[in-house]
Amino acid sequence: KMLETSGKNNVMDIQLEKTNCLLKIMQSKEVSVKEECTTLHNVIKGLQQTIEYQHNLKGENEQLKRNAELMKEKFKSHEQEYKNNIAKLISEMKIKEEGHKVEISRLYQDLQKKVELNEEKHRELIEKKEVEISELNAKLRTQEKAKQNEIIKLHLEFDAKLARVQTKSKSYADASVLPQSIYRRKLQHLQEEKNKEIAILRSTICDLEQRLSINKDSHLKRRRF
């Protein structure tokens, strides 16, 4: 019985040893499986995070697309508003430009009328001065002719009286000096008066001609301007 019991114990020891070996193997496999499970769990977690990130990224992309569409619509709206404002400004500028053209044309016409009116006044003034000069020249010629005729008449009278005096007796020779001197003084006085009047008329004519020349020069300068 002891041998049998010893044999049974040996068998049990062998079985226990096998069992321990199997247990160690199983424990080792369990550790390996746990590690694999942990690895798989981490992989699954990483995949979940990736999927979640991609989902979030997709949502962000969708939001970005929506924002881009909104920005595009706003840009189109602003672009159209900008075009409308530009068109409005161009229209207003054209209207103002036309108004300025009309105003400039009106001012030019007014200025032209004033220039023409001044030219007409200057023409009338020049014509008036020319008539005055012509009348003064005619008056001067008439006065010169009248004075010349008067001087000739006095010369003739003087010569006639002198001839009558010379035909008288020598006893009256001294008495003839007085009338002769009187006639000469009268003749000299008339000549001086004539010269003074002629000088005054010539001075007046010269002054009028100078004024007329100045008016013509001023008129020409304004025409050139």
C-alpha positions as CSV (number, residue, x, y, z in Angstrom):
1,K,0.0,0.0,0.0
2,M,2.8,2.3,0.7
3,L,4.3,1.7,-2.7
4,E,0.9,2.2,-4.3
5,T,0.5,5.4,-2.3
6,S,4.0,6.5,-3.2
7,G,3.3,5.7,-6.8
8,K,0.1,7.7,-6.7
9,N,1.9,10.6,-5.1
10,N,4.5,10.6,-7.8
11,V,1.9,10.6,-10.5
12,M,0.1,13.4,-8.7
13,D,3.3,15.3,-8.4
14,I,4.0,14.9,-12.1
15,Q,0.4,16.0,-12.9
16,L,0.8,18.9,-10.5
17,E,4.0,19.9,-12.2
18,K,2.4,19.6,-15.6
19,T,-0.5,21.6,-14.3
20,N,1.8,24.3,-12.9
21,C,3.6,24.4,-16.2
22,L,0.3,24.7,-18.0
23,L,-0.7,27.4,-15.5
24,K,2.5,29.3,-16.2
25,I,1.9,28.9,-19.9
26,M,-1.7,30.1,-19.5
27,Q,-0.6,33.0,-17.3
28,S,2.0,33.9,-19.8
29,K,-0.6,33.7,-22.6
30,E,-3.0,35.7,-20.5
31,V,-0.4,38.4,-20.1
32,S,0.3,38.3,-23.8
33,V,-3.4,38.4,-24.5
34,K,-3.9,41.3,-22.1
35,E,-1.0,43.1,-23.8
36,E,-2.6,42.4,-27.1
37,C,-6.0,43.5,-25.8
38,T,-4.4,46.7,-24.4
39,T,-2.7,47.3,-27.8
40,L,-6.0,46.6,-29.6
41,H,-7.8,48.8,-27.2
42,N,-5.2,51.6,-27.8
43,V,-5.5,51.0,-31.5
44,I,-9.3,51.1,-31.3
45,K,-9.1,54.3,-29.2
46,G,-6.7,55.8,-31.7
47,L,-9.1,54.9,-34.5
48,Q,-12.0,56.3,-32.6
49,Q,-10.1,59.5,-32.0
50,T,-9.1,59.6,-35.7
51,I,-12.7,59.0,-36.7
52,E,-13.9,61.7,-34.3
53,Y,-11.2,64.1,-35.6
54,Q,-12.1,63.3,-39.1
55,H,-15.8,63.8,-38.2
56,N,-14.9,67.1,-36.5
57,L,-12.7,68.0,-39.4
58,K,-15.6,67.2,-41.8
59,G,-17.9,69.4,-39.7
60,E,-15.3,72.2,-39.8
61,N,-14.9,71.7,-43.5
62,E,-18.7,72.0,-43.9
63,Q,-18.7,75.1,-41.8
64,L,-15.8,76.5,-43.7
65,K,-17.7,75.8,-47.0
66,R,-20.8,77.5,-45.6
67,N,-18.7,80.4,-44.4
68,A,-17.0,80.5,-47.9
69,E,-20.4,80.6,-49.6
70,L,-21.6,83.3,-47.2
71,M,-18.4,85.3,-47.9
72,K,-18.9,84.8,-51.6
73,E,-22.5,86.0,-51.4
74,K,-21.4,89.0,-49.3
75,F,-18.6,89.7,-51.8
76,K,-21.1,89.6,-54.7
77,S,-23.4,91.9,-52.8
78,H,-20.6,94.3,-52.0
79,E,-19.3,94.1,-55.6
80,Q,-22.7,94.9,-56.9
81,E,-23.1,97.7,-54.4
82,Y,-19.7,99.1,-55.4
83,K,-20.6,98.9,-59.1
84,N,-23.9,100.7,-58.4
85,N,-22.0,103.4,-56.4
86,I,-19.5,103.8,-59.2
87,A,-22.3,104.1,-61.8
88,K,-24.1,106.6,-59.6
89,L,-20.9,108.7,-59.1
90,I,-20.2,108.6,-62.9
91,S,-23.7,109.7,-63.5
92,E,-23.4,112.6,-61.0
93,M,-20.0,113.6,-62.4
94,K,-21.5,113.7,-65.9
95,I,-24.4,115.8,-64.7
96,K,-22.0,118.2,-62.9
97,E,-19.8,118.3,-65.9
98,E,-22.7,119.2,-68.2
99,G,-23.7,121.8,-65.6
100,H,-20.2,123.2,-65.6
101,K,-20.1,123.3,-69.4
102,V,-23.4,125.2,-69.5
103,E,-22.2,127.6,-66.8
104,I,-18.9,128.1,-68.7
105,S,-20.8,128.7,-72.0
106,R,-23.1,131.2,-70.3
107,L,-20.1,133.0,-68.7
108,Y,-18.3,133.0,-72.1
109,Q,-21.4,134.4,-73.8
110,D,-21.8,137.1,-71.1
111,L,-18.1,138.0,-71.4
112,Q,-18.4,138.0,-75.2
113,K,-21.4,140.4,-75.0
114,K,-19.5,142.7,-72.7
115,V,-16.4,142.6,-75.0
116,E,-18.6,143.4,-78.0
117,L,-20.4,146.2,-76.1
118,N,-17.0,147.7,-75.0
119,E,-15.8,147.3,-78.6
120,E,-18.9,149.1,-79.9
121,K,-18.4,151.9,-77.3
122,H,-14.8,152.2,-78.3
123,R,-15.7,152.3,-82.0
124,E,-18.3,155.0,-81.3
125,L,-15.7,156.9,-79.2
126,I,-13.0,156.6,-81.8
127,E,-15.5,157.7,-84.6
128,K,-16.5,160.6,-82.4
129,K,-12.9,161.6,-81.8
130,E,-12.1,161.2,-85.5
131,V,-15.1,163.5,-86.3
132,E,-13.9,166.0,-83.8
133,I,-10.4,165.9,-85.2
134,S,-11.7,166.2,-88.7
135,E,-13.9,169.2,-87.7
136,L,-11.0,170.8,-85.9
137,N,-8.8,170.3,-88.9
138,A,-11.5,171.9,-91.1
139,K,-11.9,174.7,-88.6
140,L,-8.1,175.2,-88.5
141,R,-7.9,175.3,-92.3
142,T,-10.8,177.7,-92.5
143,Q,-9.3,180.0,-89.8
144,E,-5.9,179.8,-91.5
145,K,-7.5,180.7,-94.8
146,A,-9.5,183.5,-93.2
147,K,-6.5,184.9,-91.4
148,Q,-4.4,184.6,-94.6
149,N,-7.1,186.5,-96.5
150,E,-7.3,189.1,-93.8
151,I,-3.5,189.5,-93.8
152,I,-3.5,189.8,-97.6
153,K,-6.3,192.4,-97.3
154,L,-4.4,194.3,-94.7
155,H,-1.3,194.1,-96.9
156,L,-3.2,195.5,-99.8
157,E,-4.8,198.2,-97.7
158,F,-1.4,199.0,-96.3
159,D,0.3,199.1,-99.7
160,A,-2.6,201.3,-101.1
161,K,-2.4,203.7,-98.2
162,L,1.4,203.7,-98.4
163,A,1.2,204.5,-102.1
164,R,-1.2,207.3,-101.4
165,V,1.0,208.7,-98.7
166,Q,4.1,208.5,-100.9
167,T,2.4,210.5,-103.6
168,K,1.8,213.5,-101.3
169,S,4.2,216.3,-100.8
170,K,7.6,215.8,-99.1
171,S,6.4,218.2,-96.5
172,Y,4.1,215.5,-95.2
173,A,6.8,212.8,-95.2
174,D,7.3,212.9,-91.5
175,A,3.6,212.7,-90.9
176,S,3.4,209.4,-92.8
177,V,5.6,207.5,-90.4
178,L,2.8,207.3,-87.8
179,P,0.1,205.5,-90.0
180,Q,2.8,203.2,-91.4
181,S,3.8,202.2,-87.9
182,I,0.2,201.7,-86.8
183,Y,-0.5,199.4,-89.7
184,R,2.6,197.4,-89.1
185,R,1.8,196.9,-85.4
186,K,-1.8,195.9,-86.3
187,L,-0.5,193.5,-88.9
188,Q,2.0,192.0,-86.4
189,H,-0.7,191.7,-83.8
190,L,-3.0,189.9,-86.2
191,Q,-0.2,187.6,-87.2
192,E,0.6,186.7,-83.5
193,E,-3.1,186.1,-82.8
194,K,-3.3,183.8,-85.8
195,N,-0.2,181.9,-84.7
196,K,-1.6,181.5,-81.2
197,E,-4.9,180.2,-82.4
198,I,-3.2,177.9,-84.8
199,A,-0.9,176.6,-82.0
200,I,-3.8,176.0,-79.7
201,L,-5.8,174.1,-82.4
202,R,-2.7,172.1,-83.3
203,S,-2.2,171.2,-79.6
204,T,-5.8,170.2,-79.3
205,I,-5.6,168.0,-82.4
206,C,-2.4,166.4,-81.2
207,D,-3.9,165.7,-77.8
208,L,-7.0,164.1,-79.4
209,E,-4.8,162.1,-81.8
210,Q,-2.8,160.8,-78.8
211,R,-5.9,159.8,-76.9
212,L,-7.3,158.1,-80.0
213,S,-4.0,156.2,-80.5
214,I,-4.1,155.1,-76.8
215,N,-7.7,154.0,-77.1
216,K,-6.9,152.0,-80.2
217,D,-3.9,150.3,-78.6
218,S,-5.9,149.5,-75.5
219,H,-8.7,148.1,-77.7
220,L,-6.2,145.9,-79.7
221,K,-4.7,144.6,-76.5
222,R,-8.1,143.6,-75.2
223,R,-8.9,142.0,-78.5
224,R,-5.7,139.9,-78.3
225,F,-6.5,139.0,-74.7
